[in-house]
Amino acid sequence: MSDTAAAPLDVARIKADFPLLGSRLERGHPIVYLDTAASSQKPRSVLDAMLGYYEHHHANVHRGAYQLAEEATDALEQARRKVARFVGAASPVEIVFTRNATEAVNLVAHSWGRANLAAGDVVVLSLLEHHANIVPWHQLAAERGIELRWIPLTNDGELDLTDLDRLVDGARLVSVTAASNVLGTLPPVRSIADAAHAAGAKVLVDACQYVPHTACDVTELGADWIAFSAHKMCGPTGVGALWGREEILDAMPPFLGGGSMIVNVTTEGFTPAALPAKFEAGTPAIAEAVGFGAAIDYLEAIGMDRVTAHERRLTTYALDRFADRFGDDLVVHGPKDPTRRCGIASVVYKQVHAHDLSQVLDERGVCVRAGHHCAKPLMRHLGVPATARASWYVYNDESDIDAMIEAVGAADGLFDW
């Protein structure tokens, strides 16, 4: 379904599903929440699902031979099946529950990377990456002597793929974001994956800002692994997922050692369990996984085509209103075309530091993120120490954008130019 054909969302009704958004701050302002890129709010159905698990079904999983343990195990595995369906996985065994996307990327780096990368091997990253998709590879570079290559950016924040064939030549891995957490840029992941595979490289995709906002099919992306988190898609903190092709995950050594990830342990060694247990040592975040599944239910009930269309309409509205109100005084970093970005706007207003601007907005109940957004290489490329980042979701509408604009305008009366 095209963006224009998708039925508009009833934002007032959706907002009523989120208890926190109906409260007011100490200063009496209603909450204008524009920080979903950091963490989304949670609907009542997710909160109820987690509480219901604890009240009626809690026990440890995969071990107990009694009814409660079986119910808890069924709840966990039902959530895994939902996650698998949501991203188009061939089988639930391709879904590994992690604490978050950061742990999922580290799992690939420390399991597959240590088993397959040696001195001189090449890993290709981009300047759009979050630190979670940079630091693990720096660690391997220091430990193993691997080479890091970087895909540069165009002037409007797109990946510059002019020299992609040379960059991936001889590479063992290409690891890129599917949606920038700073610029909102939507790289052509499939084209990158095809070039990487043609060069014999594996492909890891940071899909944290992608999976919550658009219909995701791992087959269409062409990746070998994708990493994402529940807390950015109406789910709880403390749980995320790594999807990987079954044959690749099966060949990877365990990441953590301990209970649940083995079939046998002796004084001489151990035998790891089959997928996905091999990568899920210890007691998992059971209630959080249940909440993850409930969040998927919530988003599927809305329809991901409608989520995408709603965010694109808001992005178009925001970019137009920013330009009309502030002109060149407010710089929105990233692609100018709203179809080339997700619902994120990192802004710099006049000479106001991002932290000061965020504080002005906070005085009026507007919640945005200020800082380097765990993307210091990108900040250096942009030539700014920080930006104020607004990001919107299914519970936001034009009135939230307008509230931000009015709050930004209030900065004029507080700072000397």
Residue pairs with C-beta under 8 A, 6 or more apart in sequence:
1 305
1 309
2 309
3 308
3 309
3 312
3 313
3 339
4 309
5 309
6 303
6 305
6 306
6 308
6 309
6 310
7 306
8 306
8 309
8 310
8 313
9 302
9 306
9 307
9 310
9 394
11 310
11 394
11 395
11 396
11 397
14 302
14 394
14 395
15 21
15 22
15 395
16 22
17 43
17 44
17 45
17 298
17 395
18 41
18 42
18 43
18 44
18 395
19 44
19 47
20 31
20 33
20 41
20 42
21 31
21 33
21 41
21 395
23 31
24 30
24 31
24 365
25 31
25 365
27 363
27 365
29 364
29 365
30 365
31 365
31 367
32 364
32 365
32 366
32 367
32 400
32 403
32 404
33 41
33 367
33 395
33 396
33 400
34 366
34 367
34 368
34 390
34 391
34 392
34 396
34 400
34 404
35 367
35 368
35 369
35 389
35 390
35 391
36 212
36 232
36 343
36 391
36 392
36 393
36 396
37 181
37 209
37 232
37 344
37 369
37 389
37 391
38 232
38 369
38 391
39 231
39 232
39 237
40 212
40 231
40 232
40 233
40 234
40 235
40 393
41 234
41 393
41 395
42 234
42 235
42 236
42 291
42 295
43 234
43 295
43 298
45 294
45 297
45 298
46 234
46 235
46 236
46 291
46 294
46 295
46 298
47 291
48 294
49 290
49 291
49 293
49 294
50 236
50 287
50 288
50 290
50 291
50 294
53 72
53 75
53 286
53 287
53 290
54 287
57 68
57 71
57 72
57 75
58 68
58 72
58 286
58 287
59 66
59 68
59 69
59 71
59 72
60 69
60 72
60 283
60 286
61 69
61 72
61 73
61 76
61 283
61 284
61 286
62 73
62 260
62 277
63 69
63 260
64 70
72 286
75 286
75 289
75 290
76 97
76 284
76 286
76 289
76 290
77 92
78 293
79 289
79 290
79 292
79 293
80 92
80 95
80 97
80 276
80 289
81 92
82 292
82 293
82 296
82 297
83 89
83 92
83 95
83 241
83 292
83 293
83 296
84 91
84 92
84 94
84 95
84 243
85 296
86 211
86 216
86 296
86 299
86 300
87 211
87 216
87 217
87 218
87 226
87 228
87 241
87 243
88 216
88 217
88 218
88 219
88 220
89 95
89 218
89 243
90 246
91 246
92 276
93 246
93 249
93 274
93 275
93 276
94 243
94 244
94 245
94 246
94 249
94 275
94 276
95 241
95 242
95 243
95 276
96 104
96 107
96 241
96 242
96 243
96 244
96 249
96 275
96 276
96 279
96 280
97 239
97 240
97 241
97 276
97 280
97 284
97 285
97 289
98 104
98 107
98 227
98 239
98 240
98 241
98 242
98 279
99 238
99 239
99 240
99 285
100 229
100 231
100 237
100 238
100 239
100 240
101 132
101 206
101 207
101 208
101 227
101 228
101 229
101 240
102 132
102 240
103 240
104 225
104 227
104 228
104 240
104 241
104 242
105 132
105 133
105 136
105 175
105 204
105 206
105 227
106 132
106 136
106 255
107 242
107 255
107 279
108 204
108 225
108 227
108 242
108 244
109 136
109 137
109 139
109 140
110 136
110 255
111 252
111 253
111 254
111 255
111 279
112 202
112 248
112 252
113 136
113 137
113 140
113 173
114 140
114 144
114 253
115 252
115 253
116 172
117 123
117 140
117 144
117 146
117 172
117 173
118 144
118 145
118 146
119 144
119 145
119 146
120 145
120 146
120 147
121 144
121 146
121 147
121 172
122 146
122 147
122 148
122 149
122 170
122 171
122 172
122 173
123 137
123 140
123 141
123 146
123 147
123 148
123 149
123 171
123 172
123 173
123 174
123 175
124 148
124 149
124 150
124 151
124 167
124 168
124 171
124 173
124 174
124 175
124 176
124 196
124 201
125 133
125 134
125 137
125 148
125 149
125 150
125 151
125 175
125 176
126 150
126 151
126 153
126 159
126 176
126 177
126 187
127 150
127 151
127 152
127 153
127 377
127 378
127 381
128 153
128 157
128 159
128 176
128 177
128 180
128 182
128 183
128 185
128 187
128 375
128 378
129 175
129 176
129 177
129 206
129 375
129 377
129 378
130 177
130 181
130 206
130 208
130 373
130 374
130 375
131 374
131 375
131 376
132 206
132 374
133 175
133 176
133 177
133 204
133 206
134 377
137 146
137 148
137 175
138 148
140 146
141 147
141 148
149 167
149 171
150 377
151 159
151 160
151 161
151 164
151 167
151 176
152 159
152 160
153 159
153 160
153 381
154 160
156 334
156 335
156 336
157 180
157 183
157 185
157 333
157 334
157 335
158 185
158 187
158 335
158 340
159 176
159 185
159 187
159 188
159 192
161 188
161 191
161 192
164 192
164 195
165 195
165 199
168 174
168 195
168 196
168 198
168 199
168 201
169 199
170 199
171 196
171 199
171 200
171 201
172 200
172 201
172 202
173 201
173 202
173 203
173 204
174 192
174 193
174 195
174 196
174 201
174 202
174 203
174 204
175 203
175 204
175 205
175 206
176 187
176 189
176 192
176 203
176 204
176 205
176 206
177 187
177 205
177 206
177 207
177 208
177 209
177 210
178 186
178 187
178 189
178 205
178 206
178 207
178 209
178 210
178 221
178 226
179 185
179 186
179 187
179 207
179 208
179 209
179 210
179 213
179 342
179 344
180 186
180 187
180 209
180 334
180 344
180 375
180 378
181 208
181 209
181 344
181 373
181 374
181 375
182 333
182 334
182 344
182 346
182 373
182 375
182 378
182 379
182 387
182 389
183 333
183 334
183 335
183 341
183 344
183 346
183 378
184 209
184 315
184 334
184 335
184 341
184 342
184 343
184 344
184 345
184 346
185 334
185 335
185 340
185 341
186 210
186 340
186 341
186 342
189 205
189 221
189 222
189 223
190 220
190 221
190 222
192 203
193 203
193 205
193 221
193 222
193 223
194 222
196 202
196 203
197 203
197 222
202 224
202 225
202 248
203 222
203 223
203 224
203 225
204 223
204 224
204 225
204 226
204 227
205 221
205 223
205 225
205 226
205 227
206 226
206 227
207 216
207 221
207 226
207 227
207 228
208 227
208 228
208 229
208 232
209 232
209 342
209 344
210 216
210 228
210 342
211 226
211 228
211 233
212 228
212 232
212 233
212 234
212 299
212 393
213 307
213 308
213 311
213 342
213 343
213 393
214 304
214 307
214 308
214 342
215 304
215 305
215 308
216 226
218 226
218 243
224 244
224 245
224 248
225 242
225 243
225 244
225 245
225 248
226 242
226 243
227 240
227 241
227 242
227 243
228 240
228 241
229 235
229 239
229 240
229 241
230 236
230 237
230 239
230 240
230 241
230 288
230 291
230 292
230 295
231 237
231 238
231 239
231 240
233 295
233 296
233 299
234 295
234 298
234 299
235 288
235 291
235 292
235 294
235 295
235 296
236 287
236 288
236 291
236 292
236 295
237 288
238 285
238 288
239 285
239 288
239 289
239 291
239 292
241 292
242 279
244 252
246 275
249 275
249 276
249 278
249 279
250 275
252 279
253 272
254 261
254 272
254 278
254 279
254 281
255 279
255 281
256 279
256 281
256 282
257 270
257 281
258 281
258 282
259 281
259 282
259 283
260 273
260 277
260 280
260 281
260 282
260 283
260 284
261 272
261 273
261 277
261 278
261 279
261 280
261 281
262 270
262 271
262 272
262 273
263 271
263 272
263 273
263 274
264 270
264 271
265 271
272 278
299 307
299 394
302 394
307 394
310 394
311 342
311 343
311 392
311 393
312 338
312 339
312 343
314 343
314 392
314 396
314 397
314 398
314 401
315 338
315 341
315 342
315 343
315 345
315 392
316 338
317 398
317 401
318 345
318 390
318 392
318 401
319 332
319 336
319 338
319 345
321 401
321 402
321 405
322 330
322 332
322 345
322 347
322 405
325 405
325 409
326 349
326 405
326 408
326 409
329 349
329 350
330 347
330 348
330 349
330 350
330 408
331 347
331 348
331 349
332 345
332 346
332 347
333 346
333 347
333 348
333 382
333 384
333 387
334 341
334 344
334 345
334 346
335 341
343 391
343 392
343 393
344 389
344 390
344 391
345 389
345 390
345 391
346 373
346 387
346 388
346 389
347 357
347 387
347 388
347 389
347 390
347 408
348 354
348 384
348 387
348 388
349 357
349 388
349 408
349 411
350 411
350 415
350 417
351 415
351 417
352 360
352 411
352 415
353 385
353 386
354 370
354 371
354 385
354 386
354 387
354 388
355 370
355 371
355 386
356 411
356 415
357 370
357 388
357 408
357 411
358 368
358 369
358 370
358 388
360 407
360 408
360 410
360 411
360 414
361 367
361 368
361 388
361 404
361 407
361 408
363 407
364 403
364 406
364 407
364 410
365 403
366 403
366 404
366 407
368 388
368 389
368 390
368 404
369 388
369 389
369 390
369 391
370 386
370 387
370 388
370 389
371 386
371 387
372 379
372 385
372 386
373 379
373 387
373 389
379 385
379 386
379 387
390 404
392 400
392 401
